[in-house]
Amino acid sequence: MSNISRILIFLMIMILVAACDTQEEDLPTLAIVPSATASYTPTITPTPSPTETFTPSATPTNTLTFTPTLSPTNTLTFTPTLTATFTVSPTFTLTHTPTSTPTFTQTPTPTATNTPNVPIISSFTSSVNTAAPGSQVTFSWSAQADTVTLQQLQNATTVLQSFTVAQTGSQLITLQNTGGDARFRLVANRGTNQTISEIIITVTCSTTWFFNVNAPGGACPSGGATSVVGSYQPFERGIMFMYTNQQGVQRVCGLQNQNNRYLCYANGWDGSTEPFTDSAPGGLDEPDDMFNWAFDSTLASGGTWVDIIGWATTGSPNNNNVTTQYDTNNRLYIRVPNGTYFLNGDASSGTWTKIE
């Protein structure tokens, strides 16, 4: 609706109101209303116009445009910075690896140089291969070691003589009376390592043994062999014999198979009494004569004679003479009916070896 239409409607309403009014004096009022009100009303009309124009401008449509959304976009730009920082770590690792590898490889190389630490014997010789006891033999050698020792052995284990010598040199040695073989060895030491070279010299004794094998005692005879009064009886686990020693004393010895032990006693038999009266089981016999006395009056090594060597395997002793010979260490070699024995000990006890 236009402003003119509104004015016309307004005037018609005013005319109707005036017509209804009974008083005369109201007519002038009607004439005033159109002039003042009508001229002012159009002036008010433009006022709503600027109000409507402002409303669109105040619309918060632009507020919905999230300008801060650009901020997260900038956060993504920080990611390359982290990548660059992480790249530095591998660079440091590669630098460290080549440094340690060559150092560790060179460490085993000195360890392999252990070979020169082993002592070396280049030569070891003697002036003779056979000699009599008391003769002199010259030994010569050449070695590379911290210490060098020249030794004479008995029975391959017992050191009879020992000399500390230079790495290269010679030594004059007087042979001790060992009989059979004389062993000499050169021992070279360096640290915990040891090298040994050995020479064997046959020592000829001035007196021969009554048997045909090397004397296990490693010594020469102190004198010739002698046939002496003796006796012999075999047992289940050993033997017993009686012999007359160098002082003319009869001795009764029991040799037991257990641990190759022997014990000897001065003969105490009265020549007739047999005090041991136990009866032997079937097929075996009691000990007789001086052996019966020994069973009753002496002990074996580790128990009674009957417990250690058992019962006799023959009925009566062999009372024939026995052959004896002593070495330079006063040890006994004796031949009885069942063989030849070496008593490696003093006159009373020790170990025995059957040599033939």
C-alpha positions, 0 to 999 in steps of 0.5 A: 500500500502506497503512502497516498492510499494511506493518507486517503484512508486516514482522511475518510476516517476523519470525515466519518468521525466528524460526521458523527460528531453533533457539535458544530465546533468540531468542524474546524478541527477536521480542517486542521488535521489533514494539513498538519498530520498529513504533511508530517506523516510522509516524513516518517515513512522514509525512517523504516527504509534505512532500518531495513537497509541496516538489518542485512548489514547486521546479519552475522553471516560473515561471523560464521566464516571461521577465520581461525580455521586457518590456524590449524592449517599453520600447525601442519606446517610444523611437521617438517621441523620434527622430520629434520630433528629426527634425521640427525640421530642416524648421522651420529650412529654411522659415525660411531660404528666405523670407529669401534670396528677397527679397534676390536679387530686389531685386539686378537692379533697380539693374542696370536703371537703366543707361539714365540712364548713356547720354549724351543730346544734346538739341540741336545746331545751327549758325548757317549751312549754307553758308559760305566758308573763313575765315568764322565759324560759331556752334554751339549745343548741349545735352547730358547727359554727363560730357564733351562735345567739339565737333570739325571733321572732314575726310573724315569721319575726320580731326579738324581742330579739337577743343574740350572744351565744357560740357554746354550752351553755344555756340562760335564756330568759324572754318571751315578751308579744306576745300572741299566739305563741312565736318563738325562733330560733338558727342561726348558721353561718359558712362563707356563710352557715347558719343552723337554728333550731326553737322552738315555745312556746305557750304564754298564755295571762292573758286576752283572746281575744273576737275571737277564733283564734290566734291574727295575731298581735302576742301580748296579749290584753291590756284589755278586749273587749268593745262594743262601738257606731258604724256603718257599710255599705258595698261597691262594693270593700270594707267596711266603719265603724265608732267606738268609740275609747278609748278616746271617739272619733268617727272615720270613717274608710274605708277599701279598697280591693285594697292592703288591705289598710285602712284610718281612720278620726275623724268623722266630720258629723254634724248628718243631712247633706249629702253633697255627692249628686252623684247618684248611678247607678241602683242596687247600693246606695249612701253612707249614714250618716257619710259615705256620709260625708267621700265620700265628705270630705276625700280621699281613698288611691289612689283616691276618695272613689267612685273610689276606693271602689265604691258604697254602696251595701245596702241602709242604714248603720247598726247603731248597736254597734261594738266590739273593743279590743286593743293589748299591741301595741295599735292596733285595733281588731274590729267586725262589721256585716260582720266579725272581722278585725285587723288593723295592723298600727296606728290609721290613716292608715295601712293594715288590715287583716280579721281574722274571 
